[in-house]
Amino acid sequence: MSFPVGRVLRSAAGRTRTARLLGTLPTPAASTIPSRFRAPVTAGAAGFHTVPAARRQDGSNNNRTSAQTTTENKPTDEELASAAGSFARTDDSITVEYPPEEQLPSSEPVAGTDRAGAHVFPTLATFSLQGKVGVVTGGARGLGLVMGQGMVISGADLAIVDLNKEEATRQAQNIVDTFRNDHPDKKPPKVTAHYADVSDPASVEACIAEIVAEHGRIDNLVTSAGFTENFEAVAYPIDRMRKLWGVNVDGTYLFATSVARHLMGRNAKGSMVFIGSMSGAIVNVPQPQAPYNAAKAAVRHLASSLSVEWAGAGIRVNCISPGYMLTALTQKILDDKPDLKRQWTSLIPQGRMGAPEDLMGPVTFLLSDASSYVTGADLRVDGGYTVT
Ligand SMILES: NC(=O)c1ccc[n+]([C@@H]2O[C@H](COP(=O)([O-])OP(=O)(O)OC[C@H]3O[C@@H](n4cnc5c(N)ncnc54)[C@H](O)[C@@H]3O)[C@@H](O)[C@H]2O)c1
């Protein structure tokens, strides 16, 4: 096995980072870095120590490229100064407006028993959602669709809630068809589709009433409706920021409180999972997205706060914070800025973006009795991004 030859920079503050910026990633020309970001001091003055590059076992080092640094071939102070901080900062030139619905492709449920985890191997009974009724907001596409499918495969009936009811209806049928195909010997689940704008209280109340009328009750909730946009903070259109917070934060709050009222009214236990983001704990680079990051931090802390408030009622509330997952949302950003994928994956210890089905297990765990003593937690599903 060979490892990429890198160099480790240890900052004065003690944070260690592989010097991917000087290795696999191109070092930006000083002219591409806004003048106010150019480092005023040289690396030496800023207190960086260099550690010799890793060597192959045979002593050779032929993985190196000319851009990679060796102890014999040190970067000049000027090169270091031009790169300093550049990959740890946001780039004001990146602006991505969330596109109109019709410009986003629909997604498909996960097919095949190997990927979707069919009922083949024995597992703990407590992981089952058999007999539960789950609701997933934003379930017509992307992460919500696949998490909903994971709930169904784990035994739950499902209500898909989305702004796009037509797509939700199509996907409800798709999930049932895929289940029938993968499990011809099993009773197919009941999967229904419902309209709601999660940011609108009246719409949320009407939707919950409709789901209860069709399914009889609700046991589990996953709040996946949400979106991101990229604008530098000083130019973020206020109406778009309010909409972003309305869907991500108000939408989570409104759905959760409405389902909690329903559970309390029945004196029933329940489990909820809010979909936050690693952006609620770290600041992504280089795309600027301060309001989204703040919104996801709010979602995470809302989960903790409600978990305490509702613990006595037997309602658990946890958060899943995904890292970079490949969905229509992120694909749109990558279509606009293809170079970002290389930069993003270079920062993920597991070396790849997540697939939506990477969330099937975590969401099933948190909704099921397998996690009955877990509440108020934030489960990061990010390939290790936030650990480095
Ligand atoms: N994709 C990622 O890399 C990633 C990473 C971390 C967190 N997340 C979060 O995961 C969630 C799902 O993201 P995704 O990538 O699947 O997005 P997506 O755009 O593919 O799907 C979002 C769904 O939510 C629906 N929706 C949007 N606004 C709504 C509203 N007001 N009411 C009801 N439904 C609405 C959309 O119609 C769509 O079906 C979001 O909360 C997002 O912030 C995504």
The ligand as an ORCA input file, in Angstrom:
! r2SCAN-3c Opt
* xyz 0 1
  N     -26.848     17.029      0.226
  C     -25.962     17.292      1.161
  O     -24.742     17.215      0.961
  C     -26.419     17.668      2.539
  C     -25.462     17.727      3.544
  C     -25.861     18.066      4.826
  C     -27.191     18.323      5.085
  N     -28.097     18.271      4.068
  C     -29.489     18.552      4.410
  O     -30.270     17.426      4.079
  C     -31.573     17.849      3.717
  C     -31.969     17.267      2.369
  O     -31.029     17.710      1.398
  P     -31.018     17.083     -0.060
  O     -29.631     17.169     -0.548
  O     -31.703     15.782     -0.056
  O     -31.894     18.185     -0.828
  P     -32.886     18.039     -2.086
  O     -33.012     19.410     -2.646
  O     -32.440     16.938     -2.981
  O     -34.272     17.598     -1.419
  C     -34.970     18.466     -0.568
  C     -36.452     18.194     -0.670
  O     -37.101     19.110      0.223
  C     -38.249     19.639     -0.440
  N     -38.561     20.955      0.107
  C     -37.862     22.099     -0.050
  N     -38.499     23.106      0.559
  C     -39.608     22.588      1.131
  C     -40.675     23.134      1.898
  N     -40.731     24.448      2.183
  N     -41.657     22.305      2.329
  C     -41.621     20.983      2.030
  N     -40.648     20.428      1.294
  C     -39.660     21.215      0.844
  C     -37.830     19.714     -1.905
  O     -38.972     19.762     -2.759
  C     -37.028     18.418     -2.049
  O     -37.844     17.335     -2.414
  C     -31.570     19.362      3.765
  O     -32.054     19.786      5.022
  C     -30.102     19.700      3.640
  O     -29.797     20.932      4.205
  C     -27.758     17.943      2.809
*
